[in-house]
Amino acid sequence: MMEILMLILFCWLFFKAVGLAFRAAWGAAKILASLLFAVAVPMLVLCLVFAGGVFLLVPLALVAVAFGILKACVA
């Protein structure tokens, strides 16, 4: 009987740990995406004001990567 109770306890802890891992990964993805946005937006403004053409692709790529990370975590 004790073995069955221990098995149930460890299964419950395992599922709780998996849920915590998913929440931690989602938090890390949000932090990474926020950092990418924080870098990309000023770069976008600077490139719009001082340069053009190919230099616009760098901040747009950073924004696209941030959206991709968030999309991958949501899906």
Biopython code that builds the backbone (N, CA, C, O; Angstrom):
import numpy as np
from Bio.PDB.StructureBuilder import StructureBuilder

atoms = [
    (1, "MET", "N", (0.829, -1.190, 0.000)),
    (1, "MET", "CA", (0.000, 0.000, 0.000)),
    (1, "MET", "C", (0.878, 1.260, 0.000)),
    (1, "MET", "O", (0.584, 2.245, -0.678)),
    (2, "MET", "N", (1.968, 1.194, 0.786)),
    (2, "MET", "CA", (2.876, 2.343, 0.844)),
    (2, "MET", "C", (3.513, 2.608, -0.522)),
    (2, "MET", "O", (3.736, 3.760, -0.896)),
    (3, "GLU", "N", (3.803, 1.541, -1.259)),
    (3, "GLU", "CA", (4.414, 1.708, -2.582)),
    (3, "GLU", "C", (3.459, 2.408, -3.544)),
    (3, "GLU", "O", (3.882, 3.232, -4.355)),
    (4, "ILE", "N", (2.186, 2.084, -3.452)),
    (4, "ILE", "CA", (1.199, 2.715, -4.336)),
    (4, "ILE", "C", (1.075, 4.196, -3.998)),
    (4, "ILE", "O", (0.995, 5.036, -4.894)),
    (5, "LEU", "N", (1.058, 4.515, -2.710)),
    (5, "LEU", "CA", (0.993, 5.923, -2.308)),
    (5, "LEU", "C", (2.234, 6.689, -2.762)),
    (5, "LEU", "O", (2.127, 7.821, -3.233)),
    (6, "MET", "N", (3.400, 6.079, -2.622)),
    (6, "MET", "CA", (4.630, 6.735, -3.074)),
    (6, "MET", "C", (4.637, 6.914, -4.588)),
    (6, "MET", "O", (5.096, 7.943, -5.085)),
    (7, "LEU", "N", (4.136, 5.930, -5.325)),
    (7, "LEU", "CA", (4.056, 6.032, -6.777)),
    (7, "LEU", "C", (3.139, 7.183, -7.182)),
    (7, "LEU", "O", (3.468, 7.961, -8.077)),
    (8, "ILE", "N", (2.005, 7.283, -6.530)),
    (8, "ILE", "CA", (1.069, 8.378, -6.822)),
    (8, "ILE", "C", (1.707, 9.729, -6.498)),
    (8, "ILE", "O", (1.576, 10.683, -7.265)),
    (9, "LEU", "N", (2.398, 9.804, -5.361)),
    (9, "LEU", "CA", (3.065, 11.045, -4.968)),
    (9, "LEU", "C", (4.127, 11.451, -5.981)),
    (9, "LEU", "O", (4.189, 12.616, -6.376)),
    (10, "PHE", "N", (4.956, 10.518, -6.404)),
    (10, "PHE", "CA", (6.023, 10.845, -7.347)),
    (10, "PHE", "C", (5.473, 11.175, -8.735)),
    (10, "PHE", "O", (6.038, 12.021, -9.428)),
    (11, "CYS", "N", (4.400, 10.534, -9.148)),
    (11, "CYS", "CA", (3.765, 10.895, -10.423)),
    (11, "CYS", "C", (3.205, 12.311, -10.359)),
    (11, "CYS", "O", (3.347, 13.085, -11.306)),
    (12, "TRP", "N", (2.565, 12.647, -9.233)),
    (12, "TRP", "CA", (2.029, 13.997, -9.067)),
    (12, "TRP", "C", (3.159, 15.025, -9.094)),
    (12, "TRP", "O", (3.033, 16.059, -9.749)),
    (13, "LEU", "N", (4.266, 14.752, -8.388)),
    (13, "LEU", "CA", (5.411, 15.664, -8.393)),
    (13, "LEU", "C", (6.029, 15.791, -9.781)),
    (13, "LEU", "O", (6.467, 16.872, -10.174)),
    (14, "PHE", "N", (6.064, 14.688, -10.522)),
    (14, "PHE", "CA", (6.614, 14.732, -11.876)),
    (14, "PHE", "C", (5.797, 15.680, -12.761)),
    (14, "PHE", "O", (6.362, 16.504, -13.480)),
    (15, "PHE", "N", (4.472, 15.561, -12.706)),
    (15, "PHE", "CA", (3.634, 16.434, -13.534)),
    (15, "PHE", "C", (3.723, 17.889, -13.089)),
    (15, "PHE", "O", (3.668, 18.793, -13.924)),
    (16, "LYS", "N", (3.857, 18.124, -11.808)),
    (16, "LYS", "CA", (4.049, 19.496, -11.318)),
    (16, "LYS", "C", (5.385, 20.059, -11.815)),
    (16, "LYS", "O", (5.464, 21.229, -12.188)),
    (17, "ALA", "N", (6.420, 19.238, -11.820)),
    (17, "ALA", "CA", (7.735, 19.688, -12.288)),
    (17, "ALA", "C", (7.712, 19.989, -13.786)),
    (17, "ALA", "O", (8.339, 20.949, -14.232)),
    (18, "VAL", "N", (6.999, 19.183, -14.558)),
    (18, "VAL", "CA", (6.881, 19.440, -15.994)),
    (18, "VAL", "C", (6.143, 20.760, -16.229)),
    (18, "VAL", "O", (6.544, 21.552, -17.082)),
    (19, "GLY", "N", (5.074, 20.997, -15.482)),
    (19, "GLY", "CA", (4.352, 22.271, -15.606)),
    (19, "GLY", "C", (5.225, 23.454, -15.251)),
    (19, "GLY", "O", (5.173, 24.483, -15.925)),
    (20, "LEU", "N", (6.025, 23.330, -14.210)),
    (20, "LEU", "CA", (6.937, 24.396, -13.824)),
    (20, "LEU", "C", (7.978, 24.646, -14.910)),
    (20, "LEU", "O", (8.328, 25.795, -15.181)),
    (21, "ALA", "N", (8.469, 23.592, -15.524)),
    (21, "ALA", "CA", (9.453, 23.745, -16.606)),
    (21, "ALA", "C", (8.844, 24.498, -17.784)),
    (21, "ALA", "O", (9.504, 25.351, -18.377)),
    (22, "PHE", "N", (7.586, 24.193, -18.133)),
    (22, "PHE", "CA", (6.937, 24.923, -19.227)),
    (22, "PHE", "C", (6.746, 26.390, -18.880)),
    (22, "PHE", "O", (6.954, 27.258, -19.727)),
    (23, "ARG", "N", (6.352, 26.677, -17.642)),
    (23, "ARG", "CA", (6.167, 28.074, -17.250)),
    (23, "ARG", "C", (7.495, 28.818, -17.240)),
    (23, "ARG", "O", (7.547, 29.984, -17.633)),
    (24, "ALA", "N", (8.572, 28.168, -16.799)),
    (24, "ALA", "CA", (9.889, 28.807, -16.786)),
    (24, "ALA", "C", (10.373, 29.071, -18.209)),
    (24, "ALA", "O", (10.958, 30.120, -18.480)),
    (25, "ALA", "N", (10.135, 28.132, -19.117)),
    (25, "ALA", "CA", (10.545, 28.324, -20.513)),
    (25, "ALA", "C", (9.765, 29.471, -21.143)),
    (25, "ALA", "O", (10.329, 30.259, -21.903)),
    (26, "TRP", "N", (8.474, 29.574, -20.834)),
    (26, "TRP", "CA", (7.662, 30.665, -21.384)),
    (26, "TRP", "C", (8.165, 31.996, -20.850)),
    (26, "TRP", "O", (8.234, 32.974, -21.595)),
    (27, "GLY", "N", (8.521, 32.049, -19.564)),
    (27, "GLY", "CA", (9.051, 33.283, -18.991)),
    (27, "GLY", "C", (10.372, 33.674, -19.635)),
    (27, "GLY", "O", (10.608, 34.851, -19.907)),
    (28, "ALA", "N", (11.232, 32.693, -19.879)),
    (28, "ALA", "CA", (12.519, 32.970, -20.523)),
    (28, "ALA", "C", (12.311, 33.468, -21.946)),
    (28, "ALA", "O", (13.035, 34.353, -22.402)),
    (29, "ALA", "N", (11.334, 32.913, -22.651)),
    (29, "ALA", "CA", (11.063, 33.354, -24.025)),
    (29, "ALA", "C", (10.533, 34.787, -24.030)),
    (29, "ALA", "O", (10.884, 35.573, -24.910)),
    (30, "LYS", "N", (9.692, 35.132, -23.055)),
    (30, "LYS", "CA", (9.185, 36.499, -22.988)),
    (30, "LYS", "C", (10.307, 37.483, -22.685)),
    (30, "LYS", "O", (10.335, 38.580, -23.241)),
    (31, "ILE", "N", (11.229, 37.100, -21.811)),
    (31, "ILE", "CA", (12.359, 37.978, -21.491)),
    (31, "ILE", "C", (13.245, 38.171, -22.715)),
    (31, "ILE", "O", (13.662, 39.291, -23.009)),
    (32, "LEU", "N", (13.533, 37.088, -23.428)),
    (32, "LEU", "CA", (14.364, 37.180, -24.628)),
    (32, "LEU", "C", (13.703, 38.035, -25.704)),
    (32, "LEU", "O", (14.365, 38.848, -26.348)),
    (33, "ALA", "N", (12.404, 37.853, -25.896)),
    (33, "ALA", "CA", (11.686, 38.649, -26.890)),
    (33, "ALA", "C", (11.666, 40.123, -26.486)),
    (33, "ALA", "O", (11.803, 40.995, -27.344)),
    (34, "SER", "N", (11.498, 40.415, -25.202)),
    (34, "SER", "CA", (11.511, 41.807, -24.737)),
    (34, "SER", "C", (12.867, 42.452, -24.981)),
    (34, "SER", "O", (12.942, 43.609, -25.395)),
    (35, "LEU", "N", (13.941, 41.707, -24.725)),
    (35, "LEU", "CA", (15.276, 42.251, -24.993)),
    (35, "LEU", "C", (15.482, 42.513, -26.479)),
    (35, "LEU", "O", (16.069, 43.526, -26.858)),
    (36, "LEU", "N", (15.000, 41.601, -27.322)),
    (36, "LEU", "CA", (15.131, 41.819, -28.762)),
    (36, "LEU", "C", (14.357, 43.058, -29.207)),
    (36, "LEU", "O", (14.850, 43.839, -30.020)),
    (37, "PHE", "N", (13.144, 43.241, -28.676)),
    (37, "PHE", "CA", (12.373, 44.438, -29.011)),
    (37, "PHE", "C", (13.070, 45.698, -28.508)),
    (37, "PHE", "O", (13.085, 46.715, -29.201)),
    (38, "ALA", "N", (13.648, 45.638, -27.304)),
    (38, "ALA", "CA", (14.331, 46.800, -26.746)),
    (38, "ALA", "C", (15.536, 47.197, -27.588)),
    (38, "ALA", "O", (15.877, 48.378, -27.655)),
    (39, "VAL", "N", (16.177, 46.244, -28.223)),
    (39, "VAL", "CA", (17.313, 46.543, -29.098)),
    (39, "VAL", "C", (16.828, 46.960, -30.485)),
    (39, "VAL", "O", (17.410, 47.851, -31.103)),
    (40, "ALA", "N", (15.770, 46.324, -30.973)),
    (40, "ALA", "CA", (15.353, 46.525, -32.353)),
    (40, "ALA", "C", (14.682, 47.877, -32.579)),
    (40, "ALA", "O", (14.902, 48.495, -33.621)),
    (41, "VAL", "N", (13.880, 48.349, -31.644)),
    (41, "VAL", "CA", (13.128, 49.582, -31.866)),
    (41, "VAL", "C", (14.050, 50.803, -31.987)),
    (41, "VAL", "O", (13.882, 51.581, -32.926)),
    (42, "PRO", "N", (15.013, 51.006, -31.082)),
    (42, "PRO", "CA", (15.925, 52.142, -31.294)),
    (42, "PRO", "C", (16.741, 52.010, -32.576)),
    (42, "PRO", "O", (16.995, 53.001, -33.261)),
    (43, "MET", "N", (17.154, 50.778, -32.899)),
    (43, "MET", "CA", (17.893, 50.587, -34.147)),
    (43, "MET", "C", (17.031, 50.940, -35.349)),
    (43, "MET", "O", (17.522, 51.523, -36.316)),
    (44, "LEU", "N", (15.763, 50.596, -35.297)),
    (44, "LEU", "CA", (14.849, 50.912, -36.387)),
    (44, "LEU", "C", (14.712, 52.413, -36.559)),
    (44, "LEU", "O", (14.736, 52.917, -37.682)),
    (45, "VAL", "N", (14.570, 53.128, -35.458)),
    (45, "VAL", "CA", (14.452, 54.588, -35.530)),
    (45, "VAL", "C", (15.742, 55.200, -36.078)),
    (45, "VAL", "O", (15.694, 56.079, -36.939)),
    (46, "LEU", "N", (16.887, 54.741, -35.585)),
    (46, "LEU", "CA", (18.163, 55.278, -36.082)),
    (46, "LEU", "C", (18.348, 55.002, -37.570)),
    (46, "LEU", "O", (18.804, 55.863, -38.323)),
    (47, "CYS", "N", (17.992, 53.800, -37.976)),
    (47, "CYS", "CA", (18.143, 53.467, -39.393)),
    (47, "CYS", "C", (17.175, 54.266, -40.257)),
    (47, "CYS", "O", (17.518, 54.643, -41.378)),
    (48, "LEU", "N", (15.993, 54.525, -39.763)),
    (48, "LEU", "CA", (15.046, 55.333, -40.534)),
    (48, "LEU", "C", (15.536, 56.772, -40.667)),
    (48, "LEU", "O", (15.362, 57.389, -41.717)),
    (49, "VAL", "N", (16.147, 57.310, -39.611)),
    (49, "VAL", "CA", (16.585, 58.703, -39.626)),
    (49, "VAL", "C", (17.882, 58.875, -40.407)),
    (49, "VAL", "O", (17.987, 59.784, -41.231)),
    (50, "PHE", "N", (18.878, 58.013, -40.162)),
    (50, "PHE", "CA", (20.209, 58.242, -40.701)),
    (50, "PHE", "C", (20.571, 57.399, -41.913)),
    (50, "PHE", "O", (21.458, 57.779, -42.677)),
    (51, "ALA", "N", (19.937, 56.315, -42.102)),
    (51, "ALA", "CA", (20.331, 55.438, -43.203)),
    (51, "ALA", "C", (19.077, 54.888, -43.870)),
    (51, "ALA", "O", (17.964, 55.335, -43.592)),
    (52, "GLY", "N", (19.262, 53.955, -44.713)),
    (52, "GLY", "CA", (18.119, 53.345, -45.376)),
    (52, "GLY", "C", (18.564, 52.086, -46.076)),
    (52, "GLY", "O", (19.710, 51.656, -45.951)),
    (53, "GLY", "N", (17.648, 51.505, -46.810)),
    (53, "GLY", "CA", (17.984, 50.341, -47.608)),
    (53, "GLY", "C", (18.250, 49.098, -46.787)),
    (53, "GLY", "O", (17.386, 48.643, -46.038)),
    (54, "VAL", "N", (19.441, 48.550, -46.926)),
    (54, "VAL", "CA", (19.794, 47.274, -46.318)),
    (54, "VAL", "C", (19.854, 47.374, -44.795)),
    (54, "VAL", "O", (19.581, 46.394, -44.102)),
    (55, "PHE", "N", (20.207, 48.543, -44.270)),
    (55, "PHE", "CA", (20.306, 48.689, -42.813)),
    (55, "PHE", "C", (18.961, 48.530, -42.118)),
    (55, "PHE", "O", (18.923, 48.233, -40.924)),
    (56, "LEU", "N", (17.870, 48.719, -42.827)),
    (56, "LEU", "CA", (16.542, 48.512, -42.241)),
    (56, "LEU", "C", (16.266, 47.033, -41.984)),
    (56, "LEU", "O", (15.415, 46.694, -41.161)),
    (57, "LEU", "N", (16.967, 46.168, -42.670)),
    (57, "LEU", "CA", (16.709, 44.741, -42.503)),
    (57, "LEU", "C", (17.164, 44.209, -41.148)),
    (57, "LEU", "O", (16.590, 43.237, -40.657)),
    (58, "VAL", "N", (18.171, 44.811, -40.531)),
    (58, "VAL", "CA", (18.680, 44.316, -39.245)),
    (58, "VAL", "C", (17.628, 44.436, -38.141)),
    (58, "VAL", "O", (17.311, 43.423, -37.518)),
    (59, "PRO", "N", (17.067, 45.626, -37.862)),
    (59, "PRO", "CA", (16.055, 45.687, -36.800)),
    (59, "PRO", "C", (14.780, 44.930, -37.163)),
    (59, "PRO", "O", (14.123, 44.371, -36.284)),
    (60, "LEU", "N", (14.428, 44.907, -38.428)),
    (60, "LEU", "CA", (13.246, 44.143, -38.819)),
    (60, "LEU", "C", (13.472, 42.651, -38.612)),
    (60, "LEU", "O", (12.541, 41.931, -38.251)),
    (61, "ALA", "N", (14.682, 42.182, -38.833)),
    (61, "ALA", "CA", (14.997, 40.781, -38.564)),
    (61, "ALA", "C", (14.928, 40.486, -37.069)),
    (61, "ALA", "O", (14.456, 39.419, -36.674)),
    (62, "LEU", "N", (15.394, 41.421, -36.224)),
    (62, "LEU", "CA", (15.304, 41.235, -34.777)),
    (62, "LEU", "C", (13.845, 41.170, -34.318)),
    (62, "LEU", "O", (13.494, 40.348, -33.471)),
    (63, "VAL", "N", (13.011, 42.024, -34.869)),
    (63, "VAL", "CA", (11.584, 41.996, -34.534)),
    (63, "VAL", "C", (10.970, 40.678, -34.999)),
    (63, "VAL", "O", (10.170, 40.079, -34.281)),
    (64, "ALA", "N", (11.336, 40.230, -36.183)),
    (64, "ALA", "CA", (10.806, 38.961, -36.697)),
    (64, "ALA", "C", (11.247, 37.786, -35.823)),
    (64, "ALA", "O", (10.461, 36.870, -35.580)),
    (65, "VAL", "N", (12.477, 37.804, -35.357)),
    (65, "VAL", "CA", (12.955, 36.730, -34.470)),
    (65, "VAL", "C", (12.189, 36.751, -33.154)),
    (65, "VAL", "O", (11.815, 35.698, -32.637)),
    (66, "ALA", "N", (11.951, 37.950, -32.604)),
    (66, "ALA", "CA", (11.192, 38.043, -31.355)),
    (66, "ALA", "C", (9.778, 37.521, -31.527)),
    (66, "ALA", "O", (9.281, 36.786, -30.674)),
    (67, "PHE", "N", (9.112, 37.898, -32.637)),
    (67, "PHE", "CA", (7.776, 37.376, -32.900)),
    (67, "PHE", "C", (7.810, 35.867, -33.101)),
    (67, "PHE", "O", (6.907, 35.162, -32.650)),
    (68, "GLY", "N", (8.836, 35.368, -33.769)),
    (68, "GLY", "CA", (8.950, 33.922, -33.978)),
    (68, "GLY", "C", (9.111, 33.166, -32.678)),
    (68, "GLY", "O", (8.530, 32.095, -32.501)),
    (69, "ILE", "N", (9.913, 33.728, -31.748)),
    (69, "ILE", "CA", (10.077, 33.074, -30.461)),
    (69, "ILE", "C", (8.759, 33.033, -29.709)),
    (69, "ILE", "O", (8.389, 31.999, -29.154)),
    (70, "LEU", "N", (8.047, 34.158, -29.689)),
    (70, "LEU", "CA", (6.760, 34.185, -28.990)),
    (70, "LEU", "C", (5.750, 33.248, -29.658)),
    (70, "LEU", "O", (4.989, 32.569, -28.971)),
    (71, "LYS", "N", (5.741, 33.209, -30.982)),
    (71, "LYS", "CA", (4.805, 32.351, -31.700)),
    (71, "LYS", "C", (5.109, 30.875, -31.424)),
    (71, "LYS", "O", (4.195, 30.066, -31.266)),
    (72, "ALA", "N", (6.394, 30.535, -31.368)),
    (72, "ALA", "CA", (6.764, 29.145, -31.109)),
    (72, "ALA", "C", (6.368, 28.717, -29.697)),
    (72, "ALA", "O", (6.022, 27.558, -29.471)),
    (73, "CYS", "N", (6.420, 29.650, -28.753)),
    (73, "CYS", "CA", (6.061, 29.301, -27.376)),
    (73, "CYS", "C", (4.546, 29.205, -27.196)),
    (73, "CYS", "O", (4.071, 28.444, -26.354)),
    (74, "VAL", "N", (3.800, 29.958, -27.967)),
    (74, "VAL", "CA", (2.336, 29.938, -27.834)),
    (74, "VAL", "C", (1.763, 28.714, -28.522)),
    (74, "VAL", "O", (0.822, 28.103, -28.016)),
    (75, "ALA", "N", (2.313, 28.352, -29.658)),
    (75, "ALA", "CA", (1.767, 27.233, -30.427)),
    (75, "ALA", "C", (2.106, 25.898, -29.855)),
    (75, "ALA", "O", (1.708, 24.871, -30.406)),
]
sb = StructureBuilder()
sb.init_structure("model")
sb.init_model(0)
sb.init_chain("A")
sb.init_seg("    ")
for serial, (resi, resn, name, xyz) in enumerate(atoms, 1):
    if name == "N":
        sb.init_residue(resn, " ", resi, " ")
    sb.init_atom(name, np.array(xyz, "f"), 0.0, 1.0, " ", f" {name:<3s}", serial, name[0])
structure = sb.get_structure()
